[in-house]
């Protein structure tokens, strides 16, 4: 059993979505997400995916004969608000579990708060190493950037595509970009005996990255390993093409975002990346994609297909559903504390058949997810290779 840790956190007033008092014929889950703020570009459609899953489940009879209802809280990506959210869900809404919080910075403090409240939280994007392992009520439906980039490199080596070198470019003033560039890309390429050019650092807040990009000129490289979230990756790639540097970019999940279709366009042709969800994999992924695109459009959001964090949010609802069915959850307000713990105790014992694939949780509370290695061509993502989820160590 994973053990408990506590924290002391400053608490601020948050933005909550009004919800009725729990009815006797319903089961309540909380949704902690950033509809506004730092991660809103990606996180705002988490709500769309969750709502689709809830509608499907309720149309099919609910969970153990009870309707499922979601209580929503906009954290704006603020870790302090993620703490407020989990406390509100646990104390005021009598929720049985929480979808979220979104990011690793939020999970880092919200997991401790959830441990004290004894309520499970399952983020759909947090992937920093070793965040859930200290807490028994913390699970994550995300995959390690390290593992996913390892799979990308293995695929490209098999295809004979890494014969020269890979240049690494990363943002020196962004925690995520720096970690991916120096502590994921560099050691993996070194381990796989791929020659490295650089690493070349740049300031993500700087308007002009041309001096750093110009260092790629004349280099004998196959790919540029671009470590940066989507807006950063788009900016650097555009500058590469402006300077007539035509080699493709390579990465894992960090910029595997449908927004690159609009932001990068044909400049991204040949890019290679990994994610645990591929929208055109099978009939199930295509069906979810169709529903998601239509539902997002109704909210004025144009999406070509779901982001993998959208697929994870959708899947988390089904993870809770199966765990509640196995644990025979009733939703009885008098049993809420015992039923939260019952959910926790079965979550890690089950294998889930999800839109992302066959998934389980390991002893540290982290999911083992598949990888779909994709390349971009003509504003579409095409599958190059795939890796099944690893077995879960119990």
Secondary structure, DSSP 8 states (H G I E B T S, - for coil): --------------EE-------TTEEEEEEEE-SSSTTHHHHTTHHHHHHHHHHHHHHTT-BTTBEEEEEEEE-TT-HHHHHHHHHHHHHTS--SEEE---SHHHHHHHHHHHHHHT-EEEESS---SSSSTT-TTEEE----HHHHHHHHHHHHHHTT--SS-EEEEEETT-HHHHHHIIIIIHHHHHHTT--EEEEEEE-TT-S--HHHHHTTTT---SEEEEES-HHHHHHHHHHHHHTT---EEE-SSTT--THHHHHTGGGGTT-EEEES--TTSSHHHHHHHHHHHHHHHHTT---SS--HHHHHHHHHHHHHHHHHHHTT----GGGHHHHHHHHHHHHTT--EEETTEEEEE-TTSBEE--EEEEEEETTEEEEEEEE-------
